[in-house]
């Protein structure tokens, strides 16, 4: 494995540990504040369960958010051939393959390491891109896997999803409400307003926008075709904006995993955005292609 990938793996491992540690500290503090010693004990159990769930099942949350299903080689022989070839070139394990029924062109990788990774593409991207472009996109996603980006991304997404679920449930909590008031009480609404941005902050703090630039570069190197990836990103950007996904539910906590922002620009989706401007990514890839051609 290249030295850069080893450094990235170590860095992402430290960030994951710090993220889980911070969440544990918050849960323990809240548990002690609410219930003293008994609350602290309950919080310990909750935090251990939440951390274990985030680490081992984060990939399933992301796949479920996009309704992605595992596919066989008989169903998608060309896709399997691309992934097998690129994995062999990288001398790395081949991930599990999934396809989402979404008409929006997009793709993402998830999992905790290369041995437990999954790559998912949407039905829309398989119809929009030609073979060269789809192969370049697969190279980008495999680079996220082999650069160890997926651990911190998947865990952050899972934790944000859990927080988002609490935010959605907060409106029904009887926090300081009146018995005569059938509507949501102000305390619950305030908690919901706090937890939503907190989920976004978890993702923003954990994930660097530079990871997309790095995956573009290493993915283009793996596929040997930076211009194909640049062309694919142009098509994906147009298609994603033409067919935006709803910025709600578990999708908001999985959006950072995708190769392009799946939501319409602005609004709440901007809080969860971790993608650098697509124009800069495309320009860098074209510069990379020019440098290769010149050399």
N, C-alpha and C positions, 0 to 999 in steps of 0.2 A: 504494500500500500504506500502511495506517495507520502512524503513528510507532511505536506499541507493537510492531507486527509487525517493523519494521526493527530495533528495539532487541533484540527476542527473537532475530531471525536472527543479529545480530552476536554476541550473548552465547553462543548455542548454537554458533556457529562457533568461538569462542575455546575453549569447553569441549571441543569435539571435538578441536581441535588439541592442547590440553593432555592429553587422555586418550590420544591416539595417541602423544604425546611421552613420557608417563610409561611407557606400555607398552614403547616402544622402549628407553628407558633401562634398564628392568628386564631386558629380553631381552639387551641388550648387556652388562650387569653380570654376569648369569648365565653368558653365553657366555665372557667373559674369565676368570671365576672357575673355570670347568670346563676351559677349554682354552687359556688364554693368548691369544697373538696369533691363532693359527689358530681358536680358539673364538670370538674376537671377530669375525673375518671371517665365519665361518659365521652368527653371530648377526645381523650386519648384513643378510645375505641373507634370513634368516628374518623379521626385523622388517619389512623392506621389503615382502616378499611378504604378510605378515600384515596390515599396514596397508592395502595396496592392495586386498586381498581384502575387508577389513572395510568399506572405503569404497564399493567398486563393487558388491559382492555381498551386502551385509547384508540387503537386502530379500528376496532369494531364500531366505536361511536362515530368516527369519521365516515366509515363505509355506510353505516346505517343512515347517516344524515343525507347522503346522496343516493340512497336506495340502491347501492351497488351490489351486484351479485357475482359470485365466482363463475368463471366461464372456462370451458374445456378447450383443448386444442382443436377438436373437431369443429367447434363453433367459430373460432377465430384463429385459423391456422397462420395467417400472415402476421398477426399480432404476436403470437407465440414465437414465431421464427425470428422476429425483430428482437424481442426481449432475450431470447436464448443466445442469439448471436452477440448482442451487446454485453450481456452478462459474461459470456465466455471471453470476450475481448478484455473486459475489466478484471477477469479472473476472480469473479465474485459469485455468490449464490444467486440463483434465479428467484425473484420474488413471486408471490402468488398474484394472479391476474384477475381483475374485476372489471365489470362494465356497468356503468350507470345508465338508466334509460333516459336521462336528461337530454333534451334537444340542444342545450347550450354546449358549444365546443369548449371542453376543459379537461384537465387531467390532474392527478395528484398522487403522491406517495405517502404512505403512513406505516407505522410499526415502531418497534423499539430497537431493532438492529438489522443488519443485512440478512441474518438467519430467520428473522421473524418480520418480514416486510411484505407489503402489498402495494402494487401499482394499479391504479384505477383510471380508466378513460371513460368519457361519456359517449353515448351513441352519436351525439352531434359531431364530436371531433373525428370520429372514424369516417363520417360521411363528408366532412368538409375538407380534410387535408388529403394530399396525395401521399404516396408511399414514402417518399423522401422526407416530407415534412413530419409525418407521424413518427417515423424512425428517429428524427431529431428530437421530437418532444419526448419520446421514450428515453432517449439518452439524457435529457435534462432531468427527468424524474428519477432515473437510476442514479444520477449523480447526487441527488438529495439523499438517496439511500446509502450510497457508498461514502459520502462525506459525513455521514452520521447526523445529518440535519433532522432526520425524521423523529428521533427520540424526543428532543426538546420541543419540536413542533407538535408532535402528537400528544405529549403530556400536557403542554400548555393549552392545547385545544380541549382536551378532556376536562381539565380543571376549570377552564372558562365555561365549558358546557354545563358543568355541575353548578357553578355560580349562577349562570344564566337561568337554569332550572329553578334555583332558589328564588331568583328575582321574579320569575313568573308566578311562583307559588306565594310570594310575599304578600300579594294583594289580598289573599284569603286568610292571612294570619290575624288572629284577634289581639293585635298589639295596641292596647290603650283605647280601643273603640268603645262606643256606647252601645248598650243593649237595644236602645231605641233606634239605632242607625243601621239600616239594612245594607248600606253601601260600604265600599272600602274605607277604612279609617285612615286619617292622615299619617299615622306612624307606619302603617304597612306600605302606603304609597311612597313615603320617604325612603324606607328600606329598599324598595324596588328600584328607586332612582339611584340609590347608592350602589347596589349590587350590579346593575347593568354596566355602568362605566368601569366598575372594578374588574369585571370579566374582560372587557376590552383592554384594560391596563395590563392584566396578566399576559395577554398575547403580545402587546406592544413592547413590554419590558423584556420579555423572554426571547423575542425573535428579531434578529437584525435584518434590515432590508438588503444588506449586502449578500445575504445567502442566495438571493435570486440571481444576482450578478455572478456569483461564484458557480452556481449550478448551470447558468447559461454557458459560461466559459468552459467548465469541465465537461458538460454535456455535449457541447459542440466539438470538443476535442475527442470525446469518446465516439461520437458518430462520424467525426471527420467531415462535417458539413455545416459550418456556421451559417451559411446563407440560407439553407433549408430551415434552420431554426428561426432565423429572422423572418422569413416568409411565413412560417407557421404562426409566430407571435402576432404578426399583422392580422392574419385571418381570425385568430382566436380573439384578439381584442375587439375586432369589429363584430364578430358573432356574439361575444359575451355581452356587449352593450346593446345589441339588437334583441337578444333574448335573456335579459337579466333574471337572476333567481331572486326570490323574495328574501329580504334581509331580516329574517326572524328565526326563532327556534334554534335548533342545533346547527343550522347552516352558518350562522354568524361565527360560531366557534370552530368551524371547519374551513372557512374561506381562505385562511392564511396558508393552508396546505396546497391550494390549487395554483396552477401555473399562471393564471390570470385572475384578477379580481372578478368574482362572479356576479357582483351586485352593480346596480346603477350607481353612478358617481354621486357623491354627496349624501346627506342624511346620516342615519345611524351607521350605515356601512362604512363611512369614513373613519369612525372610531376604531373599527376592527381591521382597517387596511394595513397590511405590512408589505405591500408590493411597491417597488420603485416605479417611476413613470415608464410605461412601455416604450415610449420613444427613445429613452436613454438605453434601454436594454437592446433594442433593435440596432441603434447606432453603434453600440459596443461590438455587437456581433458582426456588423458589416466592416468595422475597423479590423476585427480579428481576421476576417476572411481576406481583407486586403493585405494584411501583414503576412498571412500564409502564402498568398499569391506572389507577393513581392520577394519573399525569401526563397 
